[in-house]
């Protein structure tokens, strides 16, 4: 078969793909309390059943992975050597701010609206129908292609942990749950908890409780200190000096100090500004001593780990990032968290000790640690995927790194591949999540070519 004929077979899947995806979007597949045979609740059970039914309707042998996930096979061969395509059918809550029904699956021209259209039901639909096109075209395969759809990507990836424990997970594959061209490197992660006694000298902080998640740059931070109106002018001076907003207001006999930063995700600090750091620097300028002063000096608003002695970067990964996401004072004890994402070339196991040595008076506890996840650009997998991307779009072959964690990490040799294009707005987890049908069809073509490149017999397409 020649490429043109093959691409026509891919394009002929469009109508069925769109209708199938609309049906999926209408299921609000949110995680809920477990029920029998439904470890993530009834909505995900229903979504899983519908997806399995669609896989079977399209002619694929499909399995229910005990309510944790599902899979569907194209071709023959061992599961271990199969090419895996890993996507997910769970979603995050709709949230506010929608101008369309989040579960209405409204199609306007080329645009389909709804929670899950981009993350990740749309890419899953594109992958499933790419497999259908390969099957319809009768492309001879040298290995199995296994589509795996998990029910718990958004909440903790319990789905894939279960899969790996009870079934045979393929070694190699890709997850269309991020962006093109390809993410073949995820930084390592190190989560630290900091504990210290609060100093009785200097400025007295009566109440401090900021941040809920260590992976989030808090966009606002406030605390209550002992002090009168004489401190208000000092706070104004700090705000002027540093050029970011901090203000102080009298609250009975105390003063409430509020810092406004820019919130963001720990993996992508470039666009964020940590309000906790601003608050710490302000407190130091007002005379805070001890642990608060140390944190202000050593961390402050830095997100590169400079003061902590861990600043590093390599060409493939980009810079180390560090986020002070939570800070609290309870009964004279200070508690804070650091979320560190470190480059491939540095020895992450030393981070804990270096941070400890740069935080006098603190006890530093390592709460989680993950090595970087990397698939070399020269691997057959990365080359086969980039070739497909280039064949279909004519765009540059390029690899990317991320500080985030993707589903691809669940595979020994896994990469994130699509399905949003470089110019697409990032709408995952946001209001008015939507996809272009043209873009999904482009992805379907890319995935179909990727399957041919990585699982097809030599010379399957002329
Ligand atoms: Zn996702």
Boltz pocket constraint, residues with backbone or C-beta under 6 A from the ligand:
constraints:
  - pocket:
      binder: B
      contacts: [[A, 88], [A, 119], [A, 120], [A, 153], [A, 177]]
      max_distance: 6.0
